[in-house]
Amino acid sequence: SGDTALAEAAREVAAEHGVALLQPPAAELPLLEWVATLPPEGLRRWHEPRVTLCVITERRPASLERLLASVSAAHFLGDTVDLSISADADADAGTLALSRGWAWPHGATRLAVRAAKGGLVAAVAEAWTPDGYHSHGLLLEDDIEV
């Protein structure tokens, strides 16, 4: 369609000129007034950071659903934010079903289930590992809402 061709042309021109192309959803445009205050170097590096939301869960499907709903509704300005869910070995069926079936609209999803019960310290330690200099993780326990 015409929108797809225009978006592809914008990506090509931005790449050719070394310019960051921000593609926020239309509803998020009013949230971007502050972008004009960024220095050029900040804009050039806009897409360098890679963020993963890391959710630690066990046996609280209702609170996990509340957390996932709140982060799904967050404003990521069109950027990719991956979701990693770490469940302890004794996670219940409801928690695992919710984790496997959640439609995350902002990026890739991953579910890791421990083979043996490890507790909170192990869950936090194993929830995220950086994969590069620009890799950032936000650890969230399933009993919060953002």
HELIX and SHEET records of a PDB file:
HELIX    1   1 GLY A    2  HIS A   17  1                                  16    
HELIX    2   2 ALA A   26  THR A   37  5                                  12    
HELIX    3   3 PRO A   40  ARG A   44  1                                   5    
HELIX    4   4 PRO A   61  SER A   72  1                                  12    
HELIX    5   5 ALA A   93  GLY A  101  1                                   9    
HELIX    6   6 GLY A  119  GLU A  126  1                                   8    
SHEET    1   A 4 THR A 109  VAL A 113  0                                        
SHEET    2   A 4 VAL A  81  ALA A  87  1                                        
SHEET    3   A 4 ARG A  50  THR A  57  1                                        
SHEET    4   A 4 SER A 135  GLU A 141  1                                        
END                                                                             
